[in-house]
Amino acid sequence: MQLTTSQLQSKHKALVEALKRGEKVEITYHGRILGVVHPATPASIDTKAQAAAMADFFGMHRDAPIDTVEDELRGIRSNRRGLRDL
């Protein structure tokens, strides 16, 4: 696909759709190729390491003595009320 620099603003959706299809897009300026936009290559993701990191993050408060989120928020907010009176 080829787009001129003046078309970039009006046809940005076509650019995005071409990249989603895996096409490269040439950007021209006064009939000369100024640059080429390539679709991103998918990064190699270590799914086991990512799953372990997510489990650590979301389980970081599992040992805390909190019954519900509402109780925890109520406790945090009660301290702010006391500060306003100072």
PyMOL Python script that loads the backbone (N, CA, C, O; Angstrom):
from pymol import cmd

cmd.read_pdbstr("""\
ATOM      1  N   MET A   1       0.848  -1.173   0.000  1.00  0.00           N
ATOM      2  CA  MET A   1       0.000   0.000   0.000  1.00  0.00           C
ATOM      3  C   MET A   1       0.891   1.232   0.000  1.00  0.00           C
ATOM      4  O   MET A   1       2.001   1.211   0.532  1.00  0.00           O
ATOM      5  N   GLN A   2       0.401   2.288  -0.592  1.00  0.00           N
ATOM      6  CA  GLN A   2       1.146   3.537  -0.669  1.00  0.00           C
ATOM      7  C   GLN A   2       0.238   4.695  -0.273  1.00  0.00           C
ATOM      8  O   GLN A   2      -0.893   4.792  -0.749  1.00  0.00           O
ATOM      9  N   LEU A   3       0.728   5.564   0.591  1.00  0.00           N
ATOM     10  CA  LEU A   3       0.000   6.765   0.996  1.00  0.00           C
ATOM     11  C   LEU A   3       0.912   7.961   0.855  1.00  0.00           C
ATOM     12  O   LEU A   3       2.118   7.865   1.080  1.00  0.00           O
ATOM     13  N   THR A   4       0.335   9.091   0.481  1.00  0.00           N
ATOM     14  CA  THR A   4       1.119  10.323   0.450  1.00  0.00           C
ATOM     15  C   THR A   4       1.082  10.945   1.847  1.00  0.00           C
ATOM     16  O   THR A   4       0.239  10.583   2.668  1.00  0.00           O
ATOM     17  N   THR A   5       1.983  11.866   2.111  1.00  0.00           N
ATOM     18  CA  THR A   5       2.008  12.508   3.425  1.00  0.00           C
ATOM     19  C   THR A   5       0.721  13.288   3.676  1.00  0.00           C
ATOM     20  O   THR A   5       0.269  13.381   4.817  1.00  0.00           O
ATOM     21  N   SER A   6       0.135  13.843   2.638  1.00  0.00           N
ATOM     22  CA  SER A   6      -1.119  14.585   2.828  1.00  0.00           C
ATOM     23  C   SER A   6      -2.294  13.648   3.101  1.00  0.00           C
ATOM     24  O   SER A   6      -3.281  14.069   3.706  1.00  0.00           O
ATOM     25  N   GLN A   7      -2.212  12.400   2.674  1.00  0.00           N
ATOM     26  CA  GLN A   7      -3.286  11.437   2.923  1.00  0.00           C
ATOM     27  C   GLN A   7      -3.222  10.828   4.325  1.00  0.00           C
ATOM     28  O   GLN A   7      -4.197  10.234   4.788  1.00  0.00           O
ATOM     29  N   LEU A   8      -2.107  10.968   4.986  1.00  0.00           N
ATOM     30  CA  LEU A   8      -1.957  10.339   6.302  1.00  0.00           C
ATOM     31  C   LEU A   8      -3.039  10.779   7.284  1.00  0.00           C
ATOM     32  O   LEU A   8      -3.560   9.964   8.045  1.00  0.00           O
ATOM     33  N   GLN A   9      -3.369  12.046   7.266  1.00  0.00           N
ATOM     34  CA  GLN A   9      -4.360  12.548   8.213  1.00  0.00           C
ATOM     35  C   GLN A   9      -5.770  12.070   7.871  1.00  0.00           C
ATOM     36  O   GLN A   9      -6.536  11.705   8.763  1.00  0.00           O
ATOM     37  N   SER A  10      -6.108  12.073   6.608  1.00  0.00           N
ATOM     38  CA  SER A  10      -7.471  11.714   6.233  1.00  0.00           C
ATOM     39  C   SER A  10      -7.679  10.202   6.091  1.00  0.00           C
ATOM     40  O   SER A  10      -8.809   9.726   6.196  1.00  0.00           O
ATOM     41  N   LYS A  11      -6.622   9.456   5.859  1.00  0.00           N
ATOM     42  CA  LYS A  11      -6.757   8.014   5.648  1.00  0.00           C
ATOM     43  C   LYS A  11      -5.998   7.202   6.694  1.00  0.00           C
ATOM     44  O   LYS A  11      -5.479   6.125   6.400  1.00  0.00           O
ATOM     45  N   HIS A  12      -5.940   7.723   7.905  1.00  0.00           N
ATOM     46  CA  HIS A  12      -5.207   7.015   8.953  1.00  0.00           C
ATOM     47  C   HIS A  12      -5.839   5.660   9.272  1.00  0.00           C
ATOM     48  O   HIS A  12      -5.137   4.731   9.670  1.00  0.00           O
ATOM     49  N   LYS A  13      -7.156   5.540   9.099  1.00  0.00           N
ATOM     50  CA  LYS A  13      -7.819   4.261   9.350  1.00  0.00           C
ATOM     51  C   LYS A  13      -7.361   3.213   8.336  1.00  0.00           C
ATOM     52  O   LYS A  13      -7.178   2.048   8.690  1.00  0.00           O
ATOM     53  N   ALA A  14      -7.177   3.617   7.090  1.00  0.00           N
ATOM     54  CA  ALA A  14      -6.691   2.694   6.068  1.00  0.00           C
ATOM     55  C   ALA A  14      -5.272   2.224   6.397  1.00  0.00           C
ATOM     56  O   ALA A  14      -4.924   1.068   6.156  1.00  0.00           O
ATOM     57  N   LEU A  15      -4.467   3.115   6.940  1.00  0.00           N
ATOM     58  CA  LEU A  15      -3.111   2.761   7.358  1.00  0.00           C
ATOM     59  C   LEU A  15      -3.155   1.703   8.451  1.00  0.00           C
ATOM     60  O   LEU A  15      -2.446   0.699   8.381  1.00  0.00           O
ATOM     61  N   VAL A  16      -3.984   1.928   9.455  1.00  0.00           N
ATOM     62  CA  VAL A  16      -4.099   0.987  10.567  1.00  0.00           C
ATOM     63  C   VAL A  16      -4.619  -0.365  10.078  1.00  0.00           C
ATOM     64  O   VAL A  16      -4.111  -1.410  10.485  1.00  0.00           O
ATOM     65  N   GLU A  17      -5.614  -0.348   9.220  1.00  0.00           N
ATOM     66  CA  GLU A  17      -6.176  -1.601   8.700  1.00  0.00           C
ATOM     67  C   GLU A  17      -5.138  -2.372   7.881  1.00  0.00           C
ATOM     68  O   GLU A  17      -5.069  -3.598   7.966  1.00  0.00           O
ATOM     69  N   ALA A  18      -4.338  -1.667   7.098  1.00  0.00           N
ATOM     70  CA  ALA A  18      -3.291  -2.332   6.318  1.00  0.00           C
ATOM     71  C   ALA A  18      -2.261  -2.972   7.242  1.00  0.00           C
ATOM     72  O   ALA A  18      -1.801  -4.083   6.980  1.00  0.00           O
ATOM     73  N   LEU A  19      -1.902  -2.291   8.304  1.00  0.00           N
ATOM     74  CA  LEU A  19      -0.949  -2.857   9.260  1.00  0.00           C
ATOM     75  C   LEU A  19      -1.535  -4.068   9.965  1.00  0.00           C
ATOM     76  O   LEU A  19      -0.819  -5.033  10.231  1.00  0.00           O
ATOM     77  N   LYS A  20      -2.836  -4.030  10.273  1.00  0.00           N
ATOM     78  CA  LYS A  20      -3.486  -5.189  10.892  1.00  0.00           C
ATOM     79  C   LYS A  20      -3.458  -6.402   9.960  1.00  0.00           C
ATOM     80  O   LYS A  20      -3.367  -7.540  10.420  1.00  0.00           O
ATOM     81  N   ARG A  21      -3.537  -6.157   8.661  1.00  0.00           N
ATOM     82  CA  ARG A  21      -3.491  -7.242   7.681  1.00  0.00           C
ATOM     83  C   ARG A  21      -2.070  -7.743   7.455  1.00  0.00           C
ATOM     84  O   ARG A  21      -1.867  -8.735   6.755  1.00  0.00           O
ATOM     85  N   GLY A  22      -1.094  -7.069   8.036  1.00  0.00           N
ATOM     86  CA  GLY A  22       0.297  -7.484   7.885  1.00  0.00           C
ATOM     87  C   GLY A  22       0.994  -6.863   6.701  1.00  0.00           C
ATOM     88  O   GLY A  22       2.084  -7.301   6.331  1.00  0.00           O
ATOM     89  N   GLU A  23       0.397  -5.852   6.093  1.00  0.00           N
ATOM     90  CA  GLU A  23       0.995  -5.204   4.923  1.00  0.00           C
ATOM     91  C   GLU A  23       1.975  -4.114   5.366  1.00  0.00           C
ATOM     92  O   GLU A  23       1.833  -3.522   6.436  1.00  0.00           O
ATOM     93  N   LYS A  24       2.964  -3.868   4.518  1.00  0.00           N
ATOM     94  CA  LYS A  24       3.811  -2.712   4.764  1.00  0.00           C
ATOM     95  C   LYS A  24       3.226  -1.541   3.979  1.00  0.00           C
ATOM     96  O   LYS A  24       2.626  -1.727   2.920  1.00  0.00           O
ATOM     97  N   VAL A  25       3.408  -0.333   4.510  1.00  0.00           N
ATOM     98  CA  VAL A  25       2.835   0.865   3.899  1.00  0.00           C
ATOM     99  C   VAL A  25       3.968   1.829   3.575  1.00  0.00           C
ATOM    100  O   VAL A  25       4.760   2.197   4.443  1.00  0.00           O
ATOM    101  N   GLU A  26       4.029   2.230   2.315  1.00  0.00           N
ATOM    102  CA  GLU A  26       5.042   3.201   1.883  1.00  0.00           C
ATOM    103  C   GLU A  26       4.449   4.602   1.978  1.00  0.00           C
ATOM    104  O   GLU A  26       3.339   4.848   1.504  1.00  0.00           O
ATOM    105  N   ILE A  27       5.183   5.504   2.582  1.00  0.00           N
ATOM    106  CA  ILE A  27       4.766   6.901   2.697  1.00  0.00           C
ATOM    107  C   ILE A  27       5.570   7.693   1.677  1.00  0.00           C
ATOM    108  O   ILE A  27       6.801   7.673   1.686  1.00  0.00           O
ATOM    109  N   THR A  28       4.849   8.400   0.787  1.00  0.00           N
ATOM    110  CA  THR A  28       5.532   9.167  -0.257  1.00  0.00           C
ATOM    111  C   THR A  28       5.357  10.666  -0.030  1.00  0.00           C
ATOM    112  O   THR A  28       4.381  11.118   0.568  1.00  0.00           O
ATOM    113  N   TYR A  29       6.318  11.406  -0.519  1.00  0.00           N
ATOM    114  CA  TYR A  29       6.302  12.867  -0.443  1.00  0.00           C
ATOM    115  C   TYR A  29       6.816  13.388  -1.781  1.00  0.00           C
ATOM    116  O   TYR A  29       7.975  13.171  -2.136  1.00  0.00           O
ATOM    117  N   HIS A  30       5.965  14.064  -2.509  1.00  0.00           N
ATOM    118  CA  HIS A  30       6.291  14.559  -3.852  1.00  0.00           C
ATOM    119  C   HIS A  30       6.755  13.426  -4.764  1.00  0.00           C
ATOM    120  O   HIS A  30       7.702  13.586  -5.535  1.00  0.00           O
ATOM    121  N   GLY A  31       6.073  12.271  -4.669  1.00  0.00           N
ATOM    122  CA  GLY A  31       6.362  11.149  -5.552  1.00  0.00           C
ATOM    123  C   GLY A  31       7.539  10.281  -5.163  1.00  0.00           C
ATOM    124  O   GLY A  31       7.798   9.274  -5.821  1.00  0.00           O
ATOM    125  N   ARG A  32       8.256  10.638  -4.118  1.00  0.00           N
ATOM    126  CA  ARG A  32       9.412   9.855  -3.681  1.00  0.00           C
ATOM    127  C   ARG A  32       9.077   9.175  -2.354  1.00  0.00           C
ATOM    128  O   ARG A  32       8.391   9.747  -1.508  1.00  0.00           O
ATOM    129  N   ILE A  33       9.560   7.970  -2.187  1.00  0.00           N
ATOM    130  CA  ILE A  33       9.299   7.245  -0.941  1.00  0.00           C
ATOM    131  C   ILE A  33      10.070   7.890   0.198  1.00  0.00           C
ATOM    132  O   ILE A  33      11.298   7.973   0.176  1.00  0.00           O
ATOM    133  N   LEU A  34       9.331   8.338   1.178  1.00  0.00           N
ATOM    134  CA  LEU A  34       9.914   8.988   2.354  1.00  0.00           C
ATOM    135  C   LEU A  34      10.241   7.957   3.430  1.00  0.00           C
ATOM    136  O   LEU A  34      11.259   8.059   4.115  1.00  0.00           O
ATOM    137  N   GLY A  35       9.376   6.975   3.567  1.00  0.00           N
ATOM    138  CA  GLY A  35       9.596   5.950   4.574  1.00  0.00           C
ATOM    139  C   GLY A  35       8.632   4.800   4.394  1.00  0.00           C
ATOM    140  O   GLY A  35       7.694   4.872   3.600  1.00  0.00           O
ATOM    141  N   VAL A  36       8.875   3.741   5.140  1.00  0.00           N
ATOM    142  CA  VAL A  36       8.039   2.546   5.077  1.00  0.00           C
ATOM    143  C   VAL A  36       7.625   2.184   6.495  1.00  0.00           C
ATOM    144  O   VAL A  36       8.453   2.130   7.404  1.00  0.00           O
ATOM    145  N   VAL A  37       6.327   1.936   6.669  1.00  0.00           N
ATOM    146  CA  VAL A  37       5.805   1.529   7.973  1.00  0.00           C
ATOM    147  C   VAL A  37       5.528   0.036   7.891  1.00  0.00           C
ATOM    148  O   VAL A  37       4.776  -0.422   7.030  1.00  0.00           O
ATOM    149  N   HIS A  38       6.146  -0.721   8.798  1.00  0.00           N
ATOM    150  CA  HIS A  38       5.976  -2.169   8.847  1.00  0.00           C
ATOM    151  C   HIS A  38       5.102  -2.536  10.046  1.00  0.00           C
ATOM    152  O   HIS A  38       5.129  -1.840  11.061  1.00  0.00           O
ATOM    153  N   PRO A  39       4.334  -3.611   9.944  1.00  0.00           N
ATOM    154  CA  PRO A  39       3.591  -4.065  11.115  1.00  0.00           C
ATOM    155  C   PRO A  39       4.565  -4.570  12.179  1.00  0.00           C
ATOM    156  O   PRO A  39       5.634  -5.092  11.863  1.00  0.00           O
ATOM    157  N   ALA A  40       4.187  -4.409  13.413  1.00  0.00           N
ATOM    158  CA  ALA A  40       5.037  -4.844  14.515  1.00  0.00           C
ATOM    159  C   ALA A  40       5.126  -6.366  14.521  1.00  0.00           C
ATOM    160  O   ALA A  40       4.151  -7.062  14.240  1.00  0.00           O
ATOM    161  N   THR A  41       6.301  -6.860  14.842  1.00  0.00           N
ATOM    162  CA  THR A  41       6.446  -8.305  14.984  1.00  0.00           C
ATOM    163  C   THR A  41       6.052  -8.676  16.408  1.00  0.00           C
ATOM    164  O   THR A  41       6.449  -7.996  17.355  1.00  0.00           O
ATOM    165  N   PRO A  42       5.290  -9.728  16.571  1.00  0.00           N
ATOM    166  CA  PRO A  42       4.885 -10.096  17.920  1.00  0.00           C
ATOM    167  C   PRO A  42       6.100 -10.480  18.757  1.00  0.00           C
ATOM    168  O   PRO A  42       6.957 -11.245  18.314  1.00  0.00           O
ATOM    169  N   ALA A  43       6.160  -9.947  19.956  1.00  0.00           N
ATOM    170  CA  ALA A  43       7.266 -10.252  20.853  1.00  0.00           C
ATOM    171  C   ALA A  43       7.086 -11.656  21.407  1.00  0.00           C
ATOM    172  O   ALA A  43       5.968 -12.116  21.636  1.00  0.00           O
ATOM    173  N   SER A  44       8.193 -12.314  21.613  1.00  0.00           N
ATOM    174  CA  SER A  44       8.087 -13.645  22.212  1.00  0.00           C
ATOM    175  C   SER A  44       7.771 -13.470  23.696  1.00  0.00           C
ATOM    176  O   SER A  44       8.504 -12.800  24.422  1.00  0.00           O
ATOM    177  N   ILE A  45       6.687 -14.072  24.128  1.00  0.00           N
ATOM    178  CA  ILE A  45       6.219 -13.911  25.505  1.00  0.00           C
ATOM    179  C   ILE A  45       6.391 -15.234  26.229  1.00  0.00           C
ATOM    180  O   ILE A  45       5.951 -16.283  25.760  1.00  0.00           O
ATOM    181  N   ASP A  46       7.035 -15.161  27.368  1.00  0.00           N
ATOM    182  CA  ASP A  46       7.180 -16.338  28.212  1.00  0.00           C
ATOM    183  C   ASP A  46       5.925 -16.433  29.069  1.00  0.00           C
ATOM    184  O   ASP A  46       5.829 -15.781  30.108  1.00  0.00           O
ATOM    185  N   THR A  47       4.971 -17.237  28.639  1.00  0.00           N
ATOM    186  CA  THR A  47       3.672 -17.280  29.307  1.00  0.00           C
ATOM    187  C   THR A  47       3.755 -17.832  30.715  1.00  0.00           C
ATOM    188  O   THR A  47       2.980 -17.414  31.575  1.00  0.00           O
ATOM    189  N   LYS A  48       4.664 -18.753  30.982  1.00  0.00           N
ATOM    190  CA  LYS A  48       4.799 -19.294  32.342  1.00  0.00           C
ATOM    191  C   LYS A  48       5.310 -18.221  33.291  1.00  0.00           C
ATOM    192  O   LYS A  48       4.809 -18.089  34.408  1.00  0.00           O
ATOM    193  N   ALA A  49       6.302 -17.454  32.854  1.00  0.00           N
ATOM    194  CA  ALA A  49       6.840 -16.385  33.695  1.00  0.00           C
ATOM    195  C   ALA A  49       5.798 -15.291  33.899  1.00  0.00           C
ATOM    196  O   ALA A  49       5.685 -14.730  34.989  1.00  0.00           O
ATOM    197  N   GLN A  50       5.040 -14.993  32.850  1.00  0.00           N
ATOM    198  CA  GLN A  50       4.005 -13.974  32.964  1.00  0.00           C
ATOM    199  C   GLN A  50       2.905 -14.430  33.924  1.00  0.00           C
ATOM    200  O   GLN A  50       2.424 -13.630  34.727  1.00  0.00           O
ATOM    201  N   ALA A  51       2.504 -15.686  33.856  1.00  0.00           N
ATOM    202  CA  ALA A  51       1.470 -16.212  34.752  1.00  0.00           C
ATOM    203  C   ALA A  51       1.955 -16.194  36.196  1.00  0.00           C
ATOM    204  O   ALA A  51       1.180 -15.887  37.102  1.00  0.00           O
ATOM    205  N   ALA A  52       3.224 -16.519  36.423  1.00  0.00           N
ATOM    206  CA  ALA A  52       3.775 -16.491  37.784  1.00  0.00           C
ATOM    207  C   ALA A  52       3.806 -15.068  38.324  1.00  0.00           C
ATOM    208  O   ALA A  52       3.485 -14.841  39.491  1.00  0.00           O
ATOM    209  N   ALA A  53       4.187 -14.112  37.489  1.00  0.00           N
ATOM    210  CA  ALA A  53       4.228 -12.716  37.925  1.00  0.00           C
ATOM    211  C   ALA A  53       2.833 -12.204  38.251  1.00  0.00           C
ATOM    212  O   ALA A  53       2.652 -11.473  39.226  1.00  0.00           O
ATOM    213  N   MET A  54       1.842 -12.582  37.442  1.00  0.00           N
ATOM    214  CA  MET A  54       0.462 -12.166  37.703  1.00  0.00           C
ATOM    215  C   MET A  54      -0.046 -12.770  39.009  1.00  0.00           C
ATOM    216  O   MET A  54      -0.723 -12.094  39.783  1.00  0.00           O
ATOM    217  N   ALA A  55       0.277 -14.034  39.255  1.00  0.00           N
ATOM    218  CA  ALA A  55      -0.165 -14.684  40.486  1.00  0.00           C
ATOM    219  C   ALA A  55       0.459 -14.007  41.702  1.00  0.00           C
ATOM    220  O   ALA A  55      -0.211 -13.810  42.716  1.00  0.00           O
ATOM    221  N   ASP A  56       1.740 -13.651  41.604  1.00  0.00           N
ATOM    222  CA  ASP A  56       2.402 -12.945  42.713  1.00  0.00           C
ATOM    223  C   ASP A  56       1.759 -11.585  42.949  1.00  0.00           C
ATOM    224  O   ASP A  56       1.518 -11.195  44.091  1.00  0.00           O
ATOM    225  N   PHE A  57       1.482 -10.860  41.860  1.00  0.00           N
ATOM    226  CA  PHE A  57       0.923  -9.518  41.993  1.00  0.00           C
ATOM    227  C   PHE A  57      -0.473  -9.551  42.599  1.00  0.00           C
ATOM    228  O   PHE A  57      -0.745  -8.833  43.561  1.00  0.00           O
ATOM    229  N   PHE A  58      -1.348 -10.364  42.058  1.00  0.00           N
ATOM    230  CA  PHE A  58      -2.732 -10.376  42.523  1.00  0.00           C
ATOM    231  C   PHE A  58      -2.904 -11.099  43.850  1.00  0.00           C
ATOM    232  O   PHE A  58      -3.943 -10.966  44.497  1.00  0.00           O
ATOM    233  N   GLY A  59      -1.903 -11.858  44.260  1.00  0.00           N
ATOM    234  CA  GLY A  59      -1.995 -12.550  45.536  1.00  0.00           C
ATOM    235  C   GLY A  59      -1.172 -11.902  46.627  1.00  0.00           C
ATOM    236  O   GLY A  59      -0.950 -12.513  47.671  1.00  0.00           O
ATOM    237  N   MET A  60      -0.712 -10.673  46.412  1.00  0.00           N
ATOM    238  CA  MET A  60       0.205 -10.060  47.368  1.00  0.00           C
ATOM    239  C   MET A  60      -0.429  -9.784  48.734  1.00  0.00           C
ATOM    240  O   MET A  60       0.290  -9.681  49.727  1.00  0.00           O
ATOM    241  N   HIS A  61      -1.735  -9.665  48.805  1.00  0.00           N
ATOM    242  CA  HIS A  61      -2.399  -9.385  50.081  1.00  0.00           C
ATOM    243  C   HIS A  61      -3.178 -10.587  50.601  1.00  0.00           C
ATOM    244  O   HIS A  61      -4.065 -10.430  51.440  1.00  0.00           O
ATOM    245  N   ARG A  62      -2.865 -11.768  50.122  1.00  0.00           N
ATOM    246  CA  ARG A  62      -3.661 -12.932  50.525  1.00  0.00           C
ATOM    247  C   ARG A  62      -3.517 -13.258  52.002  1.00  0.00           C
ATOM    248  O   ARG A  62      -4.404 -13.890  52.575  1.00  0.00           O
ATOM    249  N   ASP A  63      -2.414 -12.841  52.643  1.00  0.00           N
ATOM    250  CA  ASP A  63      -2.210 -13.116  54.066  1.00  0.00           C
ATOM    251  C   ASP A  63      -2.735 -11.997  54.953  1.00  0.00           C
ATOM    252  O   ASP A  63      -2.726 -12.134  56.177  1.00  0.00           O
ATOM    253  N   ALA A  64      -3.187 -10.906  54.376  1.00  0.00           N
ATOM    254  CA  ALA A  64      -3.681  -9.768  55.154  1.00  0.00           C
ATOM    255  C   ALA A  64      -5.044 -10.103  55.759  1.00  0.00           C
ATOM    256  O   ALA A  64      -5.869 -10.755  55.119  1.00  0.00           O
ATOM    257  N   PRO A  65      -5.277  -9.653  57.002  1.00  0.00           N
ATOM    258  CA  PRO A  65      -6.549  -9.964  57.678  1.00  0.00           C
ATOM    259  C   PRO A  65      -7.677  -9.018  57.252  1.00  0.00           C
ATOM    260  O   PRO A  65      -8.211  -8.277  58.078  1.00  0.00           O
ATOM    261  N   ILE A  66      -8.034  -9.042  55.978  1.00  0.00           N
ATOM    262  CA  ILE A  66      -9.087  -8.169  55.460  1.00  0.00           C
ATOM    263  C   ILE A  66     -10.259  -9.052  55.049  1.00  0.00           C
ATOM    264  O   ILE A  66     -10.096 -10.008  54.290  1.00  0.00           O
ATOM    265  N   ASP A  67     -11.445  -8.719  55.561  1.00  0.00           N
ATOM    266  CA  ASP A  67     -12.622  -9.506  55.206  1.00  0.00           C
ATOM    267  C   ASP A  67     -13.128  -9.144  53.818  1.00  0.00           C
ATOM    268  O   ASP A  67     -13.302 -10.014  52.965  1.00  0.00           O
ATOM    269  N   THR A  68     -13.362  -7.861  53.599  1.00  0.00           N
ATOM    270  CA  THR A  68     -13.860  -7.421  52.299  1.00  0.00           C
ATOM    271  C   THR A  68     -13.133  -6.156  51.881  1.00  0.00           C
ATOM    272  O   THR A  68     -12.502  -5.486  52.698  1.00  0.00           O
ATOM    273  N   VAL A  69     -13.230  -5.846  50.622  1.00  0.00           N
ATOM    274  CA  VAL A  69     -12.623  -4.628  50.090  1.00  0.00           C
ATOM    275  C   VAL A  69     -13.294  -3.404  50.713  1.00  0.00           C
ATOM    276  O   VAL A  69     -12.633  -2.412  51.020  1.00  0.00           O
ATOM    277  N   GLU A  70     -14.605  -3.484  50.895  1.00  0.00           N
ATOM    278  CA  GLU A  70     -15.345  -2.356  51.479  1.00  0.00           C
ATOM    279  C   GLU A  70     -14.843  -2.042  52.885  1.00  0.00           C
ATOM    280  O   GLU A  70     -14.705  -0.872  53.244  1.00  0.00           O
ATOM    281  N   ASP A  71     -14.567  -3.077  53.687  1.00  0.00           N
ATOM    282  CA  ASP A  71     -14.045  -2.855  55.036  1.00  0.00           C
ATOM    283  C   ASP A  71     -12.675  -2.185  54.986  1.00  0.00           C
ATOM    284  O   ASP A  71     -12.390  -1.281  55.772  1.00  0.00           O
ATOM    285  N   GLU A  72     -11.841  -2.628  54.072  1.00  0.00           N
ATOM    286  CA  GLU A  72     -10.509  -2.033  53.943  1.00  0.00           C
ATOM    287  C   GLU A  72     -10.611  -0.566  53.528  1.00  0.00           C
ATOM    288  O   GLU A  72      -9.923   0.283  54.097  1.00  0.00           O
ATOM    289  N   LEU A  73     -11.454  -0.257  52.550  1.00  0.00           N
ATOM    290  CA  LEU A  73     -11.619   1.126  52.118  1.00  0.00           C
ATOM    291  C   LEU A  73     -12.203   1.993  53.227  1.00  0.00           C
ATOM    292  O   LEU A  73     -11.787   3.138  53.404  1.00  0.00           O
ATOM    293  N   ARG A  74     -13.147   1.463  53.961  1.00  0.00           N
ATOM    294  CA  ARG A  74     -13.739   2.210  55.071  1.00  0.00           C
ATOM    295  C   ARG A  74     -12.670   2.565  56.102  1.00  0.00           C
ATOM    296  O   ARG A  74     -12.664   3.675  56.636  1.00  0.00           O
ATOM    297  N   GLY A  75     -11.768   1.630  56.382  1.00  0.00           N
ATOM    298  CA  GLY A  75     -10.678   1.895  57.320  1.00  0.00           C
ATOM    299  C   GLY A  75      -9.715   2.960  56.811  1.00  0.00           C
ATOM    300  O   GLY A  75      -9.271   3.818  57.573  1.00  0.00           O
ATOM    301  N   ILE A  76      -9.400   2.902  55.542  1.00  0.00           N
ATOM    302  CA  ILE A  76      -8.494   3.897  54.957  1.00  0.00           C
ATOM    303  C   ILE A  76      -9.152   5.275  54.972  1.00  0.00           C
ATOM    304  O   ILE A  76      -8.512   6.266  55.322  1.00  0.00           O
ATOM    305  N   ARG A  77     -10.411   5.336  54.597  1.00  0.00           N
ATOM    306  CA  ARG A  77     -11.105   6.618  54.513  1.00  0.00           C
ATOM    307  C   ARG A  77     -11.377   7.218  55.880  1.00  0.00           C
ATOM    308  O   ARG A  77     -11.468   8.439  56.004  1.00  0.00           O
ATOM    309  N   SER A  78     -11.507   6.406  56.894  1.00  0.00           N
ATOM    310  CA  SER A  78     -11.761   6.952  58.237  1.00  0.00           C
ATOM    311  C   SER A  78     -10.564   7.766  58.716  1.00  0.00           C
ATOM    312  O   SER A  78     -10.735   8.737  59.454  1.00  0.00           O
ATOM    313  N   ASN A  79      -9.375   7.390  58.315  1.00  0.00           N
ATOM    314  CA  ASN A  79      -8.184   8.156  58.699  1.00  0.00           C
ATOM    315  C   ASN A  79      -8.180   9.531  58.039  1.00  0.00           C
ATOM    316  O   ASN A  79      -7.693  10.494  58.631  1.00  0.00           O
ATOM    317  N   ARG A  80      -8.710   9.638  56.837  1.00  0.00           N
ATOM    318  CA  ARG A  80      -8.731  10.933  56.154  1.00  0.00           C
ATOM    319  C   ARG A  80      -9.709  11.885  56.846  1.00  0.00           C
ATOM    320  O   ARG A  80      -9.464  13.091  56.901  1.00  0.00           O
ATOM    321  N   ARG A  81     -10.778  11.369  57.357  1.00  0.00           N
ATOM    322  CA  ARG A  81     -11.745  12.232  58.040  1.00  0.00           C
ATOM    323  C   ARG A  81     -11.110  12.873  59.259  1.00  0.00           C
ATOM    324  O   ARG A  81     -11.372  14.039  59.556  1.00  0.00           O
ATOM    325  N   GLY A  82     -10.286  12.130  59.961  1.00  0.00           N
ATOM    326  CA  GLY A  82      -9.619  12.665  61.148  1.00  0.00           C
ATOM    327  C   GLY A  82      -8.627  13.750  60.812  1.00  0.00           C
ATOM    328  O   GLY A  82      -8.419  14.658  61.617  1.00  0.00           O
ATOM    329  N   LEU A  83      -8.009  13.687  59.650  1.00  0.00           N
ATOM    330  CA  LEU A  83      -7.020  14.686  59.250  1.00  0.00           C
ATOM    331  C   LEU A  83      -7.674  16.013  58.896  1.00  0.00           C
ATOM    332  O   LEU A  83      -7.055  17.065  59.058  1.00  0.00           O
ATOM    333  N   ARG A  84      -8.916  15.984  58.416  1.00  0.00           N
ATOM    334  CA  ARG A  84      -9.586  17.230  58.043  1.00  0.00           C
ATOM    335  C   ARG A  84      -9.848  18.109  59.249  1.00  0.00           C
ATOM    336  O   ARG A  84      -9.885  19.333  59.124  1.00  0.00           O
ATOM    337  N   ASP A  85     -10.031  17.506  60.415  1.00  0.00           N
ATOM    338  CA  ASP A  85     -10.372  18.277  61.612  1.00  0.00           C
ATOM    339  C   ASP A  85      -9.155  18.985  62.202  1.00  0.00           C
ATOM    340  O   ASP A  85      -9.315  19.844  63.069  1.00  0.00           O
ATOM    341  N   LEU A  86      -7.960  18.653  61.762  1.00  0.00           N
ATOM    342  CA  LEU A  86      -6.767  19.275  62.352  1.00  0.00           C
ATOM    343  C   LEU A  86      -6.597  20.705  61.985  1.00  0.00           C
ATOM    344  O   LEU A  86      -5.635  21.342  62.414  1.00  0.00           O
TER     345      LEU A  86
END
""", "prot")
cmd.dss("prot")
cmd.show_as("cartoon", "prot")
cmd.util.cbc("prot")
cmd.orient("prot")
